[in-house]
Amino acid sequence: MRHDSDGNVVRLARDKDGHPVIQRYTANERSNHWFTAILFILLALSGLAMFHPAMSWLYALFGGGQWTRILHPFFGVVMFVSFMLLALRMRAHNRFEPGDKQWLRQMDDVLANREDKLPKVGKYNAGQKVLFFALVVCMIVLLLTGIVIWRQWFSHLFPIGLIRFSALLHAFFAFVIIMAIIVHIYAGLWIKGSIGAMTRGFVTYGWARKHHPRWFDEVMRKGDR
């Protein structure tokens, strides 16, 4: 058992074949992540059903149009709480550092998998940090605009102009967050081993050394405390 640069305990173990592995995500982090992911899917599908008549067939997944309109905002509140708990868990490793700007400037090397030419990456690279803060902003805006347009409870408290503007803003940021999650999924599939890290919690030494060398060095350098 070792610690990372923020003092968090990181377990070292071996996989079923006896190869050494390093813990990247705890069981609580993984369950928090997948619970949020399930809620996102429910929100995206119910939101798309209400967004355009061409997607109205999605109402059937939630028991009809009335139930979809009832459930969607509740899904949103629960997802916001779940996501913010996850963000609090991961915020320490998502602070921007001097090497992150250089990482973003070398996007051609990133896309070409020339990771040896990039600045040493900590637990998360600059792209992951940008995604993290984009999701935080989207979640806050979606919550606030969602409250304004939540007709059953709150819309009578706001002027119609604000409600209409909030509806447009809500749709725009919903589109942004859906695109961001698609990028997140694609990146997870693109970097082999990333999905396994969030399902099993552990990565191999080779994976950590290749994709997040500074994080790997920090964990290996800090002995038991």
C-alpha positions as CSV (number, residue, x, y, z in Angstrom):
1,M,0.0,0.0,0.0
2,R,1.3,3.4,-1.0
3,H,0.2,7.1,-1.2
4,D,-0.1,9.5,-4.1
5,S,1.0,13.1,-4.0
6,D,-2.1,14.2,-2.2
7,G,-1.7,11.6,0.5
8,N,-4.5,9.3,-0.8
9,V,-3.9,5.6,-0.2
10,V,-3.2,3.6,-3.3
11,R,-3.1,-0.2,-3.2
12,L,-0.6,-2.3,-5.0
13,A,-1.6,-5.9,-5.9
14,R,-1.4,-8.6,-8.5
15,D,-3.9,-9.7,-11.1
16,K,-5.1,-13.2,-11.7
17,D,-2.0,-14.0,-13.8
18,G,0.3,-12.7,-11.1
19,H,1.3,-9.4,-12.8
20,P,1.7,-6.4,-10.5
21,V,-1.1,-3.9,-10.7
22,I,-1.8,-0.5,-9.2
23,Q,-5.1,0.8,-7.9
24,R,-6.5,3.7,-9.9
25,Y,-10.1,3.9,-8.6
26,T,-11.6,2.7,-5.3
27,A,-14.8,0.7,-5.2
28,N,-16.7,3.9,-4.0
29,E,-15.3,5.9,-6.9
30,R,-16.3,3.3,-9.4
31,S,-19.8,2.8,-8.0
32,N,-20.3,6.6,-7.9
33,H,-19.1,6.9,-11.5
34,W,-21.4,4.1,-12.9
35,F,-24.4,5.3,-10.9
36,T,-23.9,8.8,-12.4
37,A,-23.5,7.2,-15.9
38,I,-26.8,5.3,-15.6
39,L,-28.6,8.5,-14.5
40,F,-27.0,10.4,-17.5
41,I,-28.4,7.8,-19.9
42,L,-31.8,8.1,-18.4
43,L,-31.7,11.9,-18.5
44,A,-30.4,12.0,-22.1
45,L,-33.1,9.6,-23.3
46,S,-35.9,11.3,-21.5
47,G,-34.7,14.8,-22.5
48,L,-34.4,13.8,-26.2
49,A,-38.0,12.4,-26.0
50,M,-39.2,15.8,-24.9
51,F,-37.0,17.8,-27.2
52,H,-38.4,16.9,-30.6
53,P,-41.4,15.0,-31.9
54,A,-39.1,12.8,-34.0
55,M,-37.8,11.3,-30.7
56,S,-41.2,10.9,-29.0
57,W,-40.9,7.1,-29.4
58,L,-38.5,7.3,-26.4
59,Y,-41.5,8.1,-24.2
60,A,-42.3,4.4,-24.2
61,L,-39.1,3.7,-22.2
62,F,-40.5,5.7,-19.2
63,G,-44.1,4.7,-19.3
64,G,-45.4,7.5,-21.6
65,G,-45.1,11.3,-22.0
66,Q,-46.6,12.2,-18.6
67,W,-44.2,9.9,-16.7
68,T,-41.3,11.1,-18.7
69,R,-42.0,14.8,-17.8
70,I,-42.4,13.8,-14.2
71,L,-39.3,11.7,-13.9
72,H,-36.8,13.8,-16.0
73,P,-36.3,16.6,-13.4
74,F,-36.0,14.1,-10.5
75,F,-33.4,12.1,-12.5
76,G,-31.6,15.5,-13.0
77,V,-31.5,16.4,-9.3
78,V,-30.2,12.9,-8.3
79,M,-27.6,13.0,-11.0
80,F,-26.4,16.4,-10.0
81,V,-25.8,15.3,-6.4
82,S,-24.1,12.1,-7.6
83,F,-21.9,13.9,-10.0
84,M,-20.8,16.5,-7.5
85,L,-19.9,13.8,-5.0
86,L,-17.7,12.3,-7.7
87,A,-16.2,15.7,-8.6
88,L,-15.3,16.3,-5.0
89,R,-13.6,12.9,-4.9
90,M,-11.5,13.8,-8.0
91,R,-11.0,17.5,-7.7
92,A,-7.5,17.3,-6.2
93,H,-6.1,15.6,-9.3
94,N,-7.9,17.9,-11.7
95,R,-6.0,21.1,-10.8
96,F,-4.4,22.7,-13.9
97,E,-0.6,22.6,-13.8
98,P,2.2,24.3,-15.9
99,G,2.7,21.2,-18.1
100,D,-1.0,21.0,-19.1
101,K,-0.8,24.0,-21.5
102,Q,2.1,22.3,-23.3
103,W,0.1,19.1,-23.5
104,L,-2.8,20.9,-25.2
105,R,-0.4,22.6,-27.6
106,Q,0.9,19.2,-28.7
107,M,-2.4,17.8,-29.7
108,D,-0.9,16.4,-32.8
109,D,1.4,14.2,-30.7
110,V,-1.6,13.3,-28.5
111,L,-3.7,12.1,-31.5
112,A,-0.7,10.3,-32.9
113,N,0.0,8.4,-29.6
114,R,3.5,10.0,-29.4
115,E,3.2,10.1,-25.6
116,D,7.0,10.1,-25.2
117,K,7.1,13.6,-26.6
118,L,4.5,15.0,-24.2
119,P,5.1,16.5,-20.8
120,K,4.8,13.9,-18.0
121,V,1.2,13.4,-17.1
122,G,-0.1,13.1,-13.5
123,K,-3.3,11.1,-12.7
124,Y,-5.2,13.0,-15.3
125,N,-4.0,14.7,-18.5
126,A,-5.0,18.2,-19.6
127,G,-7.8,16.8,-21.9
128,Q,-9.4,15.0,-19.0
129,K,-9.1,18.1,-16.8
130,V,-10.8,20.3,-19.5
131,L,-13.6,17.7,-19.7
132,F,-13.9,17.7,-15.9
133,F,-14.5,21.4,-15.7
134,A,-16.7,21.4,-18.7
135,L,-18.9,18.8,-17.0
136,V,-19.0,20.8,-13.8
137,V,-20.1,23.9,-15.6
138,C,-22.7,22.0,-17.6
139,M,-24.1,20.3,-14.6
140,I,-24.5,23.6,-12.7
141,V,-26.2,25.4,-15.6
142,L,-28.5,22.5,-16.3
143,L,-29.5,22.4,-12.6
144,L,-30.2,26.1,-12.4
145,T,-32.1,26.3,-15.7
146,G,-33.9,23.1,-14.9
147,I,-35.3,24.6,-11.7
148,V,-36.6,27.6,-13.7
149,I,-38.4,25.5,-16.2
150,W,-39.7,22.9,-13.7
151,R,-43.3,23.8,-14.2
152,Q,-44.8,21.7,-11.5
153,W,-42.9,23.4,-8.7
154,F,-41.0,26.5,-9.7
155,S,-42.0,28.0,-13.0
156,H,-44.7,30.2,-11.5
157,L,-41.9,32.0,-9.5
158,F,-40.2,33.3,-12.7
159,P,-41.2,35.7,-15.5
160,I,-42.0,34.0,-18.9
161,G,-39.0,35.7,-20.6
162,L,-36.6,34.0,-18.1
163,I,-38.4,30.7,-18.5
164,R,-38.0,30.8,-22.3
165,F,-34.4,31.8,-22.1
166,S,-33.7,29.1,-19.5
167,A,-35.3,26.5,-21.8
168,L,-33.0,27.5,-24.7
169,L,-30.0,27.5,-22.4
170,H,-31.0,24.1,-20.9
171,A,-31.2,22.6,-24.4
172,F,-27.9,24.0,-25.4
173,F,-26.0,22.8,-22.4
174,A,-27.7,19.4,-22.7
175,F,-26.3,19.2,-26.2
176,V,-22.8,20.2,-24.9
177,I,-22.8,17.6,-22.1
178,I,-24.0,14.8,-24.4
179,M,-21.2,15.7,-26.9
180,A,-18.7,15.8,-24.0
181,I,-19.8,12.4,-22.7
182,I,-19.5,10.9,-26.2
183,V,-15.9,12.2,-26.4
184,H,-15.3,10.8,-22.9
185,I,-16.6,7.3,-24.0
186,Y,-14.5,7.4,-27.2
187,A,-11.4,8.4,-25.3
188,G,-12.0,5.5,-22.9
189,L,-12.3,3.1,-25.7
190,W,-9.3,4.6,-27.6
191,I,-6.9,4.2,-24.7
192,K,-7.0,0.5,-24.1
193,G,-7.2,-0.3,-20.4
194,S,-9.2,2.8,-19.4
195,I,-12.5,1.0,-19.3
196,G,-11.0,-1.8,-17.3
197,A,-9.6,0.7,-14.8
198,M,-13.2,2.0,-14.1
199,T,-14.6,-1.6,-13.9
200,R,-11.9,-3.4,-12.0
201,G,-10.2,-0.5,-10.3
202,F,-6.6,-1.5,-11.2
203,V,-4.2,-0.9,-14.0
204,T,-0.9,-2.5,-14.9
205,Y,2.4,-0.9,-14.1
206,G,3.0,-0.6,-17.9
207,W,-0.3,1.2,-18.5
208,A,0.3,3.6,-15.7
209,R,3.9,4.2,-16.7
210,K,2.9,4.8,-20.4
211,H,-0.2,7.0,-20.0
212,H,0.3,8.7,-16.6
213,P,4.1,8.5,-15.8
214,R,4.2,11.3,-13.3
215,W,1.4,9.7,-11.3
216,F,3.1,6.4,-11.5
217,D,6.4,7.8,-10.3
218,E,4.7,9.6,-7.4
219,V,3.0,6.5,-6.2
220,M,6.1,4.3,-6.5
221,R,8.4,6.9,-4.9
222,K,6.2,7.3,-1.8
223,G,6.6,4.3,0.5
224,D,4.2,3.3,3.2
225,R,3.4,5.9,5.8
